[in-house]
Amino acid sequence: VQLQAFGGGLVQAGGSLRLSCTASRTIHSSVVMGWYRQAPGKERDLVATLRSGRDANYGDSVTGRFTIFRDNAKNTVYLQMNSLKPEDTAVYYCYAKVEGAAYWGQGTLVTVSS
């Protein structure tokens, strides 16, 4: 499975961005898809994951500001990011767990200016 992420960029604090990640083949809705991020000098952390289109799990720092959702017909998972903060600056990686194996996208850079 190949994952292609889009949507990163530069935004001012308080602004919004939407990331998308499309899988190279059909992925069953029960498969977990989501996003992690890695800031410079830090470990990769959970942003949000989604299973079966309804079981969402968010990292503490993004709860209430970010929303993950999925379009199964397009094999795409989205991350709507609102009220962005400078500390959200990181490379965001798309993730999928298929048949016990973890797959990662190439990463997309999100930079939030103060």
C-alpha positions in Angstrom: 0.0 0.0 0.0 1.3 3.4 -1.0 0.1 6.5 0.8 0.2 9.9 -0.9 -0.3 13.0 1.3 -1.2 16.5 0.2 -2.1 19.8 1.8 0.8 21.0 3.9 2.0 24.6 3.7 2.5 27.8 5.6 -0.3 29.3 7.6 -0.6 32.0 10.3 -1.6 31.1 13.8 -5.3 30.8 14.2 -5.7 29.7 10.6 -6.8 26.4 9.0 -5.4 23.7 6.7 -6.8 20.4 5.4 -4.5 17.5 4.8 -5.5 14.6 2.6 -4.0 11.1 2.2 -4.9 8.7 -0.6 -4.1 5.0 -0.6 -3.0 3.3 -3.8 -5.6 0.6 -3.4 -8.9 0.0 -1.8 -8.7 -0.3 1.9 -11.5 -1.8 3.9 -13.2 0.7 6.2 -12.2 -1.3 9.2 -8.5 -0.5 8.6 -7.1 2.1 10.8 -5.9 5.2 8.9 -4.7 8.4 10.4 -1.9 11.0 11.0 1.2 11.3 13.1 3.5 14.3 13.2 7.1 14.9 14.0 8.5 18.3 15.0 12.3 19.0 14.7 14.2 17.2 17.5 11.1 15.4 18.7 9.6 12.0 18.4 6.8 11.1 16.1 3.5 11.6 17.9 -0.1 10.6 17.3 -2.3 13.3 15.8 -5.5 11.3 15.0 -6.6 7.9 13.8 -9.9 6.7 12.5 -11.3 3.2 12.2 -14.5 2.1 10.5 -15.2 5.7 9.8 -16.4 6.5 13.3 -13.9 5.4 15.9 -11.7 8.4 16.1 -8.7 8.8 18.5 -7.0 12.2 18.9 -3.8 13.3 20.5 -4.4 15.5 23.6 -2.9 18.6 22.1 -5.2 18.6 19.0 -8.5 17.5 20.6 -11.2 20.0 19.8 -9.2 21.7 17.0 -8.5 18.9 14.5 -11.0 16.6 12.9 -10.3 13.4 11.0 -12.7 12.0 8.5 -12.6 9.6 5.6 -14.0 9.1 2.2 -13.9 5.3 1.6 -15.0 5.6 -2.0 -11.8 7.6 -2.7 -9.6 5.6 -0.3 -8.8 9.0 1.3 -8.5 10.2 4.8 -8.5 13.8 5.7 -7.3 15.9 8.6 -9.1 19.3 9.1 -6.9 21.5 11.2 -8.4 24.6 12.8 -7.1 27.1 15.3 -3.6 26.2 14.3 -0.8 27.1 16.7 3.0 27.5 16.2 3.5 24.3 18.2 1.6 22.4 15.5 4.5 23.0 13.2 5.8 19.6 12.1 6.0 17.1 9.3 2.7 15.3 9.2 2.8 11.6 8.1 -0.2 9.6 6.9 -0.5 6.2 8.4 -2.4 3.0 7.7 -2.4 -0.4 9.4 -3.3 -3.1 6.9 -3.4 -6.8 7.9 -1.0 -6.1 10.8 1.5 -4.1 8.8 2.1 -0.4 9.2 2.4 1.9 6.2 3.6 5.5 6.1 3.2 8.3 3.6 6.1 10.6 2.6 5.2 13.3 5.0 3.9 16.8 4.4 5.3 19.9 6.1 3.0 22.2 8.0 4.4 25.4 9.3 2.4 27.7 11.5 3.8 31.2 11.9 3.1 33.3 15.0 
